[in-house]
C-alpha cells in the first residue's frame, strides 16, 4: 500500500508538505502542490480515513442497525417495509451532510444486535440509529453508545431519544374524517392486543367519537390480527362476520392496516357486497402498492416512515454536535394525514367525494 512517505519521495518533498497538501491546513506554493498532486495520481495513493479520524476525532461515519435488508425467515418476501423507508429518509439527511452510513442488518436475529453495535463502534461511528420494523418497546444493548443513539419506530425504558409514529393522531383524524362524511357506525378491526400501536389508535378512534357526541359501542371494535406473521389474519373472517351480523351493522370498516383491508375487500366481495356502494372500507399505512391498486382505491392513513427517518437523523446530528436543546423530551412523535380515495362513500348530501364523482361519471 502506498504511504505518505512514498508520495513525499516521489515528489521530492517532506512528508509534512504532503500532509499539508492533503489536509489543506497550511500554505503550500503552487509548484510544490502540483508536484505532490502528480505523485499522488501516479502512485495511486489513497489517504487513510482511519488515521485522519483518529487525529480529528471525527470519522464522518454513522451506523444504522436495521432488519430492512434481510428476508423474513420462511416468508419468501422482503421484511424491509416499513424499515427500508425509514432508512431512506435518514440516509437522505446524512448524505446532505456529507456523512457516510454503515448499515448493519440483523438478518431477522435480534440476538445479533450487541455484536453489530460493537462492530460499528470499533469502526468509530459518530452516532447510531436503531430502526425497528414496527412500533414497539425494545431493550437496546447500547453500552458505550447511549449518549449518541436514537431509536426509530421503537422506544425503551432508559429514556433514550426516540422517534415514533403518532398512532393516536392518525386514527383520530381518520375517524374524524369518516364522521364528517356522515358515518356514525364505524367498525374497527384492530391490531393484536399486544401491539403498542393498538391502544394508541383505539384512543384516537374514541376521541373522534367523543368530540362528535357519538357513544362508543364496544361491539364495533374487534381484534382481527395476531402477532404471528404466519397466522396474522386467522381471526379476520370471524371478526368481519361479527361486524356484519350486528343488528345495526357499520357503514364503514376501519382496518388495522392496508394488508388487512385488501383481504376485507375479498371477503366482502365473497358476500356479494360492493365497496363503497354497500359498505365503505379504510386502511392504515398508505402502503401504496396496495392502496393505489385496489379497486376502488383505498382510503387510508399515511404512516410517515421517511419523515421519521429524516427526523431521527436530524436529531442524532444535533446530539453529535452538542446542539440538543435543554429540556427536550426523549420522545418525538411524527404524524401522517389520512388519504381519501374511492373506498369511502360520503353519506351526507352536502359533502361529495371527488373520487366518487369521477367514478360515477365514467
N, C-alpha and C positions, 0 to 999 in steps of 0.2 A: 504494500500500500504506500502510495506517495505521501510523504510528510512535508511539513512546512520547511524543514531543513533541506529537502531535495529541491523545493522551489527556490529557496534562497541561493543554493549553489548554482542552479541553472541560470538564475537571473544575475548572479554576481553581486548580491546584496546580503545584508544580515537578516537572520530570521525575524528580528524585531521590525525591520522595514516591511517584510512580508505581512506580518501581523497587523501593522498599521494600514496596509492596503486592504486587507481582508475585513478589518473592523471599521475602517474609515474613521478612526478616532484620533488621528494626528496628521499634520500636513506632510505630504509626500510630493516631490516635484513631478511634473508631467512625464518627463523622460523615464524616470525611475519607475513610476507607476506603470507605464507602458511595458517595460521590461518584465516586471513582476506578473502582469496580466498575461503576457505572451507565454511566460514559463508555466503559469497555471494551466492554460489551454493545452500547451504542448505535452505536459506531463499527465494531464487528466486528473489534476488534484481536486479532491472533494474535501471540504472542510469538515472537521469533526464537530457535529452538532452537540454531542455529549460533553465534549471538553468545553465548548463555549457556554453551555448551560450551567456547568459547574462553576464557571467564573462569574456568570451573571446572576445565578440563582433563578433564572427564568428559562424554562425549556421550550415554551411555545406549544406544549402538548396538553391535551385534555382527554381524560379517559371516560369512555361510556361503556357501561355494562348493561346488557340487554339480552332478551331472547328473540329479538326481531329477525335475526338472520336464519335461525335454525328451523327445523321442521318438527312439528308435533310428533312424538313417538307413536307410530302406528296410524297416524291420521292421514298421512299421504298428502297433506296440504300445508302451505306455509303457515307458521304460527305468528308471523310478523305484523298482524293487524290487531290492535292499533299501534303497537310498538314502533313499527317502521316509520309511521308518520311523525311520531314524537321525535325520533332520532333525526329525521329530515329537518324538522323545524329547528332543532338545536344546532345541527350541522350548518345550517344557513347562517346563523348568527356567528358561530365560531369562524366560518370562512370569511365573513366580513371583517373580522378582527385579525385575519391572517394567522389564525391558530390551526393546528393540525389535530384531528381527533384520532385516537386509538380506540377502535371499537372491539370489545371482547364479548363474545356471545356465550351464553350459558349452556347452549345445546339442550335446553329444557331441564337441566340438572342444577337446582339451586345450591346444592352442596359444593358446587364449583366456585361459588361467588368469593369465598375467602381467598382462594388461590388466585383468582383473577384480580382482586383488589391488590394483593401483594405484588403481583407481576407488574401491574400498572404503576404502582408506587416505585418499584425498582427502576422503571423507565422514566422516573422523575416527572410524572404528570403534575400539572399545576392545580388541577381540580378533578373531581369525579361527578358524573351523573349516573344514577341508577334508575333505569326505566322498567317499570312493571307492565304486564300485559293487561291488567285491569285494576280498577280502584280497590286497593287492599291495604291491610296493615302488614308490615314486614319487620323482621329483626335483622337489620343490616350489620354485617361484621365490619365496622369501619375503623378498626384500630389504626391510628396514625393518619386517618383521613377525615375525622369527624368535623374538623373546622374548615374543610374545603370540599364538602359534599352537599349535593342537592338531590333529593328524591323526586321522581316524577311518576305520577299516577299511583303513588303509594305514600305511606307515612309510617312513623314508628313511635315508640314510647319515649324517645330521647329528645323530642322537640327539634329534631334535625330539620333544616329548611326543606320544604316540600312544595310541589305544585300539583294541584288536584283539579279534576273537573268539578264544576258546580252542579252536581246532580239535582239538588233540591230546586235550584233556579230553573234548570232545563225542563223538568217535569211540570213545574208550576206554570211556566209560560206556554207549554203545550196544552195543559188542561184549560188555562185561561182562554187561549185562542179557540179551543173547541166550544167552550161556553159562549164566547162571543159569536160563534157560528150557530148557536141555537141548540147545542147538545146539553142536556141536563142529566141524562142517564149515560154515564161514561164508564164502560167496563175497563178493567185494568188487569191484564195478565202480567204478573210480576216476575222479577228475577228470583233466584233462590234466596231463601230467607237469610242465609249466612253471608251473602254478598254485601259488602259495605255500602254499595250504591242503593240497595233496596230500601232501607228505612229513610234515606235522604229523599229519594224520589217519591216515596209514599207521602212524606211530609209536604212536598211541593204540590202533589195532587190534592191533598186535603186542604192546603192553604187556599188554592184556587177555588175549591168548592165553598169554603167558609166565606171568602170575600164576596162570592156571588149569592150567598144566602141559601145554598143548596145543602141539604142534610147529607152527611156521609152515610152511605149504605155499604156495610161490610160485605154483603153478598156480591157486590160488583167487583171486589178485589180478590183475585185468586192466584196463588203461586202457580207458575206454569213452567218453571225451569229448574233443573238440577245442576249442582256444581260439577258433576262428572261429565266431561265433554262427550263421551261415548253415548251417554243417555240423557243429554241435556234437555231434550224435548219430549221425553217419555210421558210427561204429565199433560202435554198440550191438548190432546184430543178430549180428554175428560174435562179439563179446565174450560175449554171453549164450550163444550156441551152444557156445562153447568150455567154458563152465562146465557146461552141462547134459550135455555128452557125455563128461565125465570118467568114468573107471572108478568113482570114488566121488564123485558129484556133491554139491554143497552142499545142506543142508536149508533154508538161508535165504540170501537175496541182499541184501547192503547196497548201496544205490545212492548215487552221489556227491551227488545232490540229488533233491528231490521231483519235478522235471520229468522226470528220468531214470526214476524209479520209476514214474511214470504211464505212460511208454512201455513199461516192462518188464511192467506189468500186461497191456497189449495183446498183447505178443509171447508171453507165457506163455499167454494165452487162445487165441492162434492155434495153439499147440502142444497144446491140449486140457488144459492144466494149470490147476488151481484154486489160488487164493490164499485162505487159507493151507493148505488141506487137503493139497495136493500139495507145495507149497513156500511158505515164508514170504518176505516182502519188507519191507525197511526203507528209509527215505529219509534225507534230511538237509536241514534248513532250517525245517521246520514251516511251510511255505507253505500257510496254512490253506485257501485256495480249492481247493487240490489235496488236501491230507491229509484234510480233513473230508468231501470229496465223492466220493472214490474208494470203491468197494465191494469188499471191506471197507475201513474207514478205515485210513489209512497210519500205521504206527508210524514215528517219525522223531525227529530231534534239533532242538531249538529253537536257531536262530541268534538271539541276543538283541539284535536291532538297536536297538529302542527303548531298552533299557538301556544299550547302547553310546553312543547319542546323549546320554542323560542323564549318564552318567559323564564323557563328553568335555566337556559343558557345565559340569559341576561343577569339572572340572579346570581349564578355561580361566578360570573365575571366581576360583579360588584363585590362579592365576598373575597375573591382573589386579590382585587385591587384595594381592599380596605375601604370600600365606598358604601358598605351596608349601613343604612340609616339606623340610628339608635331607636330602640323600641319597636323595630319591625317584627311583626308576628311570624311565627315559624311556617304557617300555612298560607299559601296564596291560592285562591280559587279562580278558575277561568271558566267563564260561561259561554254557551253557544246558543244561537236562536233556533226557533222552530223554522222548518222549511215546508211551505204549504204546496202540495201537489194535488193531483186529481183524486186521491183516495178518500178525501174528506169532503162530504157534501154539506153545504150550508143549509140549515133548516129554517133560516129566518128570511122573511120576504124582502127585507131591506139590505141584506148582505149577499153579494154574489161573488163566488169564487171564479177568478178569470180562467183557471184551467177548465172548470166545468162549462163555462160559456163556450170556450174554444171547442170542447169535445161535443157539446150539444149542437154546435153549428156545422159540424162536419158530416 
